[in-house]
Amino acid sequence: MPVSFDIPTREQELKKRLDYPYQWGQKQNDAWDEKTDFVYHLFSFEALQKELEARFRGLPEAEALTHYGMTRWYNFWSAKAIEQIFCSHPLVHAAPSRLDRIRDFKIGEINFDHKTSIYPRGFNRDLAYGQSHPRELIEWLYTHQSQQRRKHTENRLFVMLYATNGQHWKLKAELGWLSTIIGEYLDHFDPSKLHRFRFNEGKETVADVIWAVR
């Protein structure tokens, strides 16, 4: 996997995924994650399609595994691009190890993981409420997201996507637009405005929401 890549090229590749339904085919779980971990090593959408066909053709769950693999590929490479966008800012330094699952980068002296999230229906509140009550939303996200491999209560920045047409997931491919939003957030980054939690006794977690609404 390349350490870095051209953001416009990555956006072009991600947008090839938009012609296919965004569905998992199965609730996300470790077993199916293991079956589709090869998506981490396939940079182009065409290579992904060929590999999915070669591996799963003829299996009873081939269609579901194909959807699962395409969705994981899309989310992973979007996340890697967004991580690179963060790390291109002069205030941000990439984590020393690319294998670190709970730290993507450091802003000043604070380590962060980042997660790009579609505004959650399960939160059962509209966008206006979420924007007015970010602390409540963050607590909900820590409680309900990342229940498999990446569950943790470390510091996190949530890039929160919301599209007025309901196609929130497609915004993960809008890397140029997201780059502007993230850059503006980092230009005005203020540690004192982060939300602070005590999810675990004796340990403070800091987090924030970066809103990406279109």
C-alpha atoms as one frame of an Amber mdcrd trajectory, in Angstrom:
protein
   0.000   0.000   0.000   1.458   3.388  -0.899   2.265   5.736   1.949   0.689
   8.611   0.032  -1.200   9.139  -3.212  -2.623  11.899  -5.313  -5.899  13.078
  -3.787  -7.612  13.927  -7.130  -6.732  10.441  -8.428  -8.092   8.839  -5.271
 -11.295  10.868  -5.616 -11.649   9.661  -9.202 -11.248   6.021  -8.112 -13.702
   6.362  -5.230 -16.333   7.883  -7.492 -16.299   4.731  -9.645 -17.939   3.025
  -6.654 -20.894   5.425  -6.697 -22.644   3.566  -9.528 -23.231   0.554  -7.251
 -25.612   0.239  -4.288 -24.095   1.103  -0.930 -24.898  -1.950   1.147 -22.980
  -4.428   3.251 -24.878  -7.612   2.381 -24.236  -8.694   5.962 -23.822  -7.012
   9.322 -20.155  -6.064   9.649 -18.249  -8.712  11.567 -14.720 -10.021  12.053
 -15.269 -13.202  10.007 -16.285 -11.349   6.844 -13.654  -8.709   7.491 -11.025
 -11.461   7.318 -12.457 -12.705   4.032 -12.179  -9.239   2.495  -8.978  -7.864
   4.051  -7.394  -7.937   0.585  -9.203  -4.648  -0.145  -6.402  -2.895   1.789
  -3.957  -3.759  -0.986  -6.008  -2.897  -4.081  -5.691   0.712  -5.093  -7.914
   0.782  -8.176 -11.617  -0.018  -8.388 -11.058  -2.187 -11.476  -8.528  -4.336
  -9.594 -11.018  -4.685  -6.757 -13.759  -5.887  -9.088 -11.474  -8.500 -10.647
 -10.379  -9.803  -7.249 -13.933 -10.005  -5.927 -14.979 -11.977  -9.009 -12.003
 -14.340  -8.762 -12.415 -15.055  -5.047 -16.173 -15.305  -4.641 -17.565 -16.463
  -7.996 -19.829 -19.464  -7.499 -20.219 -19.126  -3.739 -23.792 -19.009  -2.353
 -22.994 -15.698  -0.653 -21.039 -14.264  -3.622 -23.328 -11.270  -4.136 -23.336
 -10.365  -0.439 -19.548 -10.752  -0.182 -19.120  -8.560  -3.257 -21.186  -5.774
  -1.727 -19.318  -6.210   1.552 -15.941  -6.015  -0.172 -16.828  -2.979  -2.268
 -18.141  -1.130   0.766 -15.060  -1.927   2.850 -12.769  -0.862  -0.022 -14.650
   2.423  -0.436 -14.635   3.237   3.270 -10.989   2.252   3.744  -9.540   4.231
   0.850 -11.708   7.248   1.654 -10.448   7.099   5.252  -6.827   6.832   4.099
  -7.279   9.849   1.839  -8.890  11.869   4.610  -6.065  10.887   6.953  -3.614
  12.149   4.331  -5.582  15.406   4.073  -5.221  15.885   7.830  -1.508  15.054
   7.748  -0.829  17.537   4.946  -1.654  20.405   7.318   1.383  21.989   9.037
  -0.201  21.570  12.490  -0.560  17.800  12.060   2.011  15.005  12.319   1.298
  11.444  11.190   1.480   8.603  13.713   4.927   6.957  13.695   3.468   3.538
  12.861   1.022   2.882  10.027  -0.121  -0.180  11.997  -1.349   1.873  14.949
  -5.104   1.212  15.128  -5.949   3.911  17.651  -3.752   6.855  16.608  -3.743
   8.277  13.086  -1.977  11.561  13.770  -1.082  14.184  16.346  -2.411  17.751
  16.357  -0.007  19.753  18.450   0.594  17.427  21.395  -2.720  15.554  21.198
  -3.004  12.128  19.547  -6.158  11.449  17.536  -7.882   8.697  15.650 -10.287
   9.972  13.010 -13.514   8.468  11.748 -15.604   9.626   8.828 -19.225   8.883
   9.718 -22.584   9.176   8.031 -24.969  11.056  10.310 -26.489   8.159  12.289
 -30.169   7.390  11.951 -29.944   5.486  15.223 -29.246   8.721  17.056 -32.961
   9.468  16.500 -32.437  13.220  16.336 -32.405  15.521  13.334 -29.339  17.313
  11.999 -30.144  20.597  13.723 -30.290  18.853  17.077 -27.009  17.034  16.463
 -25.243  20.239  15.488 -26.576  21.961  18.597 -25.712  19.039  20.908 -22.352
  17.696  19.647 -21.379  16.317  23.051 -24.489  14.131  23.188 -23.826  12.934
  19.633 -20.185  12.104  20.407 -21.192  10.041  23.441 -23.659   8.139  21.265
 -20.982   7.497  18.629 -18.480   6.124  21.133 -21.147   3.839  22.569 -22.606
   2.514  19.320 -19.845   2.584  16.691 -16.716   0.483  16.179 -18.006  -2.589
  17.958 -15.592  -4.950  16.187 -11.871  -4.542  15.556 -11.582  -0.835  16.186
 -13.603  -0.350  19.366 -11.820   2.005  21.729 -12.298   5.190  23.729  -9.164
   7.025  22.629  -9.228  10.614  21.367 -11.159  10.893  18.133 -12.195  13.431
  15.519 -15.455  12.559  13.778 -15.876  13.907  10.242 -19.676  13.892  10.125
 -21.308  13.662   6.702 -24.814  14.802   5.898 -26.347  15.229   2.425 -29.723
  16.922   2.088 -30.650  14.430  -0.659 -30.105  11.525   1.743 -27.077  10.139
  -0.147 -24.722  10.781   2.764 -22.326   7.966   1.858 -21.442   9.546  -1.475
 -19.809  12.478   0.329 -16.951  10.164   1.350 -15.713  10.468  -2.234 -15.808
  14.286  -2.304 -12.188  14.621  -1.208 -11.539  18.089  -2.618 -14.559  19.462
  -0.806 -13.647  17.636   2.419 -10.085  18.925   2.163 -11.393  22.494   2.332
 -13.600  21.753   5.347 -10.839  19.933   7.243  -8.310  22.646   6.406 -10.593
  25.347   7.789 -11.110  23.338  10.983  -7.376  22.872  11.484  -6.612  26.523
  10.707  -8.775  27.439  13.705  -8.023  24.425  15.904  -8.371  25.250  19.589
  -7.706  22.453  22.133  -9.765  24.290  24.756 -12.896  23.777  22.634 -12.578
  19.984  22.460 -15.212  17.921  24.257 -13.820  16.036  27.257 -15.111  12.730
  28.610 -14.367  10.133  31.280 -15.370   6.910  29.568 -12.809   5.021  31.647
 -11.905   5.755  35.246  -8.720   7.781  35.551  -8.487   8.503  31.807  -9.687
  11.542  29.883 -10.854  11.286  26.272 -11.067  14.358  24.046 -13.114  14.460
  20.864 -14.813  16.752  18.400 -17.119  16.759  15.367 -16.151  18.295  12.034
 -19.364  18.920  10.122 -19.499  18.256   6.387 -23.022  19.144   5.237 -24.053
  19.531   1.621
